[in-house]
Amino acid sequence: MPIQDPRTRRLSPKAVTRTLALAGHAMMGVALGLGFALLTTRSDAYGIRPALMALDPTGFRLTDFAVTCALAFGVVATLTGLALTLGEEK
């Protein structure tokens, strides 16, 4: 099934729906990643904040950790959403 109709050069409604679903999964993953980073860096029970502050006292490593968590969770959630939507079609 073509994603794009060659006569009209427009995306099919199914492709638009799939793209919006994947964007939703990506945003959900980024939000969960930021929540995870907030939880682990604000609580001393996990030991992540003291370890990152020992590396760089300015706190820039905390930002790196939050961005890395957001990207990692976002990519994994997007791939999971892709697998689920492709599995639904079959």
Secondary structure, 3 states (H helix, E strand, C coil): CCCECCCCCCECHHHHHHHHHHHHHHHHHHHHHHHHHHHHHHCCCCCHHHHHHHHCCCCHHHHHHHHHHHHHHHHHHHHHHHHHHHHHHC
